[in-house]
């Protein structure tokens, strides 16, 4: 049977100095009395420091919207750690072992028991850090960094005794153990998991930046190497470190970084060939209500054999998450007029246009069709040099 250890404050500090460095012995430690009270003080300071950063961000946002009017257009978060298109709610759990680099360890956390509010216990959990590629085709080294804190199967869901969310600090470059924002949903500005929140269930978090210039935090680039430190706020606790190396994708380690990106609404915009002005496409991607499918539509503003403007139109329904190729049936219209001064125009099948998107700003498409009967464009081929104008839609930047 495991024994409970109680002792004086000084003795507890000595014990914790070894335990929270990952050298826990066989006996469970119970921290009570002055040591427990001091830990509460230390944790409260951490919570106050992070709340100050969140409050500052909220106050800055409020000051920017003073005057009784709402913000008519979403603004980009200049402190964001990744592009909004990279990840969405809900956050995924850890990937399968061997499928991608995972940096993990066993970490000892302070724990509470609902029957003993005056003392702390302990629980060892597994922490995992991994990255999900944002940019594709190996052109940019951008990723999003996730953290999972997993309870052992025997403890999962136990709400009577549970570990407490630790203090988390990041060391990167000249920034030593600075506060880092940790959220359980994506694309947020002030969402944060505070120290001492109950960890009843295993949870995934995303590492973010505080929207603040305070010296207590920093603007981290989680694509670069950093050290993540877990703190439990006991006197003498040296912290438990997890080293995360630089994100450097290869075909073997991050195959998704070299695939086409998923086709989503972030690709909506004007596409053109920089070497040939005067021709282009308007591409739009929509969600289809009541389904998980999406719809790609396009209008190709091109020319016929007489060098006069000729428009092609097409669309394709496809499953969400598809990286292509997307094959769009394509038509052209005839017998129309100007500003509605006509009956219904006649639609004629032209052929197909097939789309792939290596990155958010590069498009590959193949075409096969003919409007030769009306002097329109005809032919087959592939183009790989078309680009999307580098603009944002309501601050929602693509990868």
C-alpha atoms as one frame of an Amber mdcrd trajectory, in Angstrom:
protein
   0.000   0.000   0.000   1.282   3.477  -0.820   2.010   5.605   2.227   1.092
   9.227   2.732   3.901  11.538   3.720   3.259  14.630   5.793   5.953  16.838
   7.178   7.260  20.288   7.947   7.482  22.974   5.291  11.239  22.718   4.896
  11.122  18.958   4.519   8.417  19.233   1.897  10.448  21.666  -0.156  13.381
  19.274  -0.223  11.149  16.416  -1.299   9.450  18.446  -3.990  12.759  19.581
  -5.374  13.434  16.009  -6.436   9.868  14.936  -7.186   8.975  17.703  -9.575
  12.224  17.215 -11.460  10.834  13.830 -12.476  12.406  11.708  -9.717   9.284
  10.712  -7.827   9.671   7.928  -5.351   7.279   5.114  -4.582   5.423   6.944
  -1.815   2.718   9.470  -2.576   3.303  12.928  -1.207   0.588  14.967   0.426
   1.313  18.668   0.715  -0.574  20.387   3.496  -0.231  23.186   6.007   2.053
  26.127   5.284   3.456  24.487   2.141  -0.029  24.154   0.658  -0.853  27.746
   1.518   2.363  28.998  -0.056   1.613  27.041  -3.197  -1.793  28.725  -3.391
  -0.061  32.095  -3.155   2.374  31.202  -5.943  -0.405  29.919  -8.179  -2.495
  33.017  -7.519   0.388  35.206  -8.683   0.599  33.229 -11.924  -3.139  33.495
 -12.489  -3.065  37.228 -11.793  -0.212  37.729 -14.266  -2.022  35.910 -17.083
  -5.337  37.616 -16.285  -3.565  40.973 -16.545  -2.438  40.083 -20.077  -5.939
  38.971 -21.078  -7.563  42.028 -19.488  -5.107  44.311 -21.285  -6.004  42.734
 -24.638  -9.725  43.143 -23.915  -9.219  46.756 -22.849  -7.255  47.557 -25.997
 -10.023  46.035 -28.119 -12.652  48.033 -26.204 -10.715  51.286 -26.631 -10.536
  50.657 -30.367 -14.312  50.318 -30.558 -15.316  53.233 -28.319 -18.103  55.481
 -29.561 -21.013  53.072 -29.381 -20.534  51.545 -32.815 -19.702  47.944 -33.542
 -16.763  46.863 -35.649 -18.264  46.429 -39.105 -15.543  44.102 -40.337 -13.449
  41.460 -38.528  -9.838  42.485 -38.012  -6.821  40.197 -38.219  -5.116  39.221
 -34.980  -1.615  40.630 -35.376  -0.368  38.377 -32.555  -1.624  35.150 -34.092
   0.728  32.186 -34.181  -0.714  30.613 -37.351  -3.039  31.427 -40.238  -6.772
  30.949 -39.499  -7.082  28.479 -42.366  -4.561  26.128 -40.771  -6.770  24.661
 -38.070 -10.376  24.683 -36.909 -12.451  23.528 -33.939 -12.400  20.891 -32.540
  -8.718  20.364 -31.914  -7.456  16.893 -32.893  -5.984  14.411 -30.470  -2.375
  13.231 -30.685  -1.447  11.512 -33.966  -0.554   7.853 -34.196   2.929   6.992
 -32.982   5.394   7.072 -35.867   3.159   9.094 -38.178   4.752  12.452 -37.338
   7.327  13.763 -34.833   5.941  13.874 -31.281   7.843  15.307 -28.313   6.557
  13.721 -25.136   7.284  12.981 -21.524   5.783  12.039 -18.187   5.072  15.068
 -16.009   4.108  15.189 -12.353   1.239  17.578 -11.672  -0.251  18.813  -8.449
  -3.675  17.312  -7.820  -6.752  18.001  -5.745  -9.154  15.672  -3.948 -12.694
  16.973  -3.423 -12.689  15.403   0.056  -9.544  17.272   1.173  -9.627  20.931
   0.212  -6.737  21.864   2.506  -4.037  19.807   0.795  -2.528  18.806  -2.513
  -1.813  15.388  -3.953  -0.021  14.338  -7.138  -0.731  12.694 -10.457   1.633
  11.786 -13.279   0.326  12.542 -16.765   1.661  12.203 -20.284   2.331  15.404
 -22.204   2.777  15.463 -25.962   3.713  18.304 -28.272   3.411  18.000 -32.043
   2.940  20.182 -35.079   0.448  20.221 -37.928   1.706  21.654 -41.233  -0.041
  24.794 -42.436   1.645  25.631 -45.719   1.978  22.980 -48.385   4.223  21.893
 -51.241   7.250  22.374 -49.017   7.473  26.042 -49.949   6.966  27.584 -46.499
   7.829  26.287 -43.069   4.629  27.206 -41.258   2.854  25.016 -38.748   0.569
  25.086 -35.741   1.825  23.644 -32.440  -0.437  21.520 -30.244  -0.104  20.283
 -26.682  -1.971  17.289 -25.256  -2.169  16.567 -21.529  -3.373  12.986 -21.169
  -4.380  11.248 -17.967  -3.703   7.557 -17.631  -6.628   5.319 -18.557  -7.224
   4.378 -14.913  -7.648   8.045 -13.973  -9.479   9.379 -17.023 -12.715  11.133
 -16.058 -12.137  10.867 -12.309 -13.660  14.077 -10.969 -13.074  13.267  -7.326
  -9.301  13.447  -7.557  -7.825  15.264 -10.515  -4.613  17.031 -11.559  -4.433
  20.802 -11.887  -3.466  22.668 -15.017   0.167  23.704 -14.563   1.851  27.000
 -15.111   3.363  26.979 -18.590   6.363  29.008 -19.707   8.282  29.151 -22.973
  11.988  29.791 -23.431  13.012  30.846 -26.930  16.045  32.876 -27.936  16.586
  35.649 -25.395  13.147  35.137 -23.860  13.530  33.020 -20.746  10.485  31.303
 -19.252   7.925  33.811 -20.490   4.167  33.357 -20.129   2.493  31.618 -23.075
  -1.191  31.542 -23.982  -2.721  28.061 -24.141  -6.221  27.692 -25.608  -8.505
  24.710 -26.113  -9.994  26.128 -29.321  -8.471  27.716 -32.386  -8.293  31.223
 -33.813  -8.895  33.095 -30.572  -7.519  36.300 -29.101  -8.205  36.081 -25.353
  -9.132  32.431 -24.752  -6.740  30.853 -22.230  -6.505  27.897 -19.847  -5.501
  29.236 -16.452  -3.288  27.573 -13.879  -5.104  25.338 -11.385  -8.056  24.615
 -13.668  -9.212  20.993 -13.119  -7.939  18.443 -15.632 -10.644  15.808 -15.374
 -10.331  14.627 -18.966  -7.406  14.417 -21.356  -7.386  17.586 -23.441  -5.636
  19.070 -26.465  -4.524  22.702 -26.513  -2.999  25.027 -29.097  -0.052  27.265
 -28.256  -0.835  30.921 -28.897   0.597  34.376 -28.240  -0.870  36.842 -25.799
  -2.073  39.999 -27.551   0.286  42.073 -25.458   3.679  43.771 -25.553   4.238
  43.144 -21.840   7.707  41.994 -20.801   6.097  39.063 -18.967   5.419  37.398
 -22.309   6.865  37.450 -25.835   5.858  37.075 -29.462   6.868  33.453 -30.032
   7.467  31.752 -33.365   6.549  28.175 -32.542   8.103  27.008 -35.816  11.481
  27.644 -34.174  12.987  25.586 -31.375  11.706  26.298 -27.866  11.550  24.830
 -24.375   8.180  24.331 -22.679   8.364  24.396 -18.881   5.689  22.932 -16.583
   5.423  24.599 -13.174   3.501  23.443 -10.115   4.125  26.475  -7.871   5.586
  24.645  -4.903   8.450  26.382  -3.151  11.683  25.102  -4.679   9.954  23.572
  -7.730  12.559  23.839 -10.534  10.012  23.111 -13.281   9.927  20.249 -15.738
  11.224  20.996 -19.223  10.230  19.597 -22.600  12.499  20.451 -25.546  10.834
  21.048 -28.921  13.196  21.363 -31.929  12.770  23.547 -34.996  10.009  22.605
 -37.428  11.851  21.367 -40.500   9.454  19.279 -42.607  10.527  16.527 -44.963
   8.498  14.135 -47.069   9.082  11.470 -44.419   8.286  13.503 -41.298   5.467
  15.748 -42.494   4.049  14.397 -45.777   1.039  16.761 -45.573   3.435  19.702
 -45.924   4.125  18.569 -49.484   0.565  17.832 -50.568  -1.948  20.165 -52.155
  -3.850  22.193 -49.580  -7.506  21.393 -48.817  -9.930  23.258 -51.074 -11.840
  25.716 -48.875 -13.321  29.196 -48.960  -9.893  30.630 -48.131  -9.062  30.122
 -51.821 -11.819  32.466 -52.935 -10.467  35.358 -54.972  -9.096  36.566 -58.281
  -6.544  34.316 -60.001  -4.332  35.338 -62.902  -1.074  34.706 -64.719   1.340
  37.542 -63.866   2.976  37.141 -67.277  -0.292  37.678 -69.189  -2.439  40.535
 -67.950  -6.038  40.826 -69.115  -7.065  37.206 -68.467  -8.107  35.730 -65.158
 -10.524  33.662 -63.100 -12.841  34.430 -60.227 -12.943  31.341 -58.022 -15.320
  30.927 -55.095 -15.740  28.048 -52.658 -18.943  27.755 -50.646 -20.344  25.537
 -47.890 -23.529  23.740 -48.976 -26.204  24.149 -46.257 -27.414  20.948 -44.670
 -24.430  18.933 -45.903 -20.720  18.578 -45.240 -20.004  19.122 -48.935 -18.591
  22.218 -50.587 -19.126  23.835 -53.965 -16.426  25.372 -56.158 -17.584  27.820
 -58.816 -15.468  29.735 -61.281 -15.733  32.263 -64.078 -12.892  32.305 -66.584
 -12.543  35.654 -68.290 -10.682  34.778 -71.466 -10.890  35.378 -75.246 -12.221
  33.762 -78.383 -10.461  33.247 -81.711 -11.364  36.834 -82.708  -9.478  38.115
 -79.607 -12.717  39.468 -78.130 -13.713  38.652 -74.531 -15.312  35.249 -73.970
 -16.474  33.911 -70.611 -16.510  30.320 -69.396 -18.372  29.191 -66.268 -18.171
  26.019 -64.215 -18.839  24.397 -60.859 -18.187  21.207 -58.941 -19.549  19.733
 -55.720 -17.003  17.871 -53.595 -16.473  16.450 -50.112 -15.100  18.731 -47.413
 -11.412  18.148 -46.793 -10.653  17.269 -50.407  -7.244  18.345 -51.685  -8.339
  17.861 -55.273  -8.164  17.450 -58.115 -11.573  19.121 -58.466 -13.133  18.500
 -61.900 -15.593  21.236 -62.852 -18.091  20.865 -65.677 -17.798  24.021 -67.790
 -20.279  25.898 -69.971 -20.578  29.088 -71.998 -23.662  31.210 -72.600 -24.966
  32.729 -75.833 -27.885  34.786 -77.133 -27.755  37.177 -74.206 -27.839  40.950
 -73.996 -26.801  43.885 -71.814 -28.192  44.744 -68.360 -30.997  42.198 -68.580
 -32.226  43.366 -71.993 -32.774  39.800 -73.210 -34.633  36.597 -72.466 -32.908
  33.549 -71.045 -29.404  33.004 -72.425 -28.632  29.562 -73.838 -26.058  27.456
 -71.964 -23.822  25.099 -73.937 -21.368  22.589 -72.540 -17.750  23.584 -73.230
 -15.849  20.758 -71.461 -14.051  20.499 -68.132 -11.517  22.407 -66.059  -9.637
  20.537 -63.312  -8.207  22.416 -60.318  -5.459  21.765 -57.771  -3.935  24.207
 -55.298  -0.331  23.540 -54.204  -0.493  26.574 -51.870  -2.948  29.305 -50.964
  -1.474  31.495 -53.685  -0.569  29.019 -56.436  -2.968  27.164 -58.696  -2.571
  24.329 -61.162  -5.374  23.689 -63.636  -5.958  21.571 -66.720  -8.585  22.240
 -69.375 -10.218  20.299 -72.157 -13.062  21.800 -74.172 -14.247  23.680 -77.224
 -16.509  26.554 -78.197 -15.206  26.567 -81.784 -18.761  26.457 -83.137 -19.280
  30.027 -81.952 -15.733  31.275 -82.378 -14.882  30.704 -78.746 -11.783  29.209
 -77.114 -10.881  25.582 -77.719  -8.056  23.272 -76.724  -6.405  21.171 -74.052
  -3.532  21.996 -71.749  -2.219  22.615 -68.254  -1.185  25.836 -66.525   0.898
  26.029 -63.351   1.881  29.702 -63.050  -1.432  31.270 -62.061  -1.502  33.118
 -58.727  -4.066  34.569 -56.351  -3.822  38.190 -55.384  -2.266  38.471 -51.922
  -5.248  39.927 -50.104  -7.153  38.996 -46.953 -10.893  38.398 -46.600 -12.007
  40.097 -43.382  -8.670  39.298 -41.781  -9.017  35.561 -42.441  -5.624  34.895
 -43.936  -5.026  31.697 -45.861  -2.032  29.554 -44.972
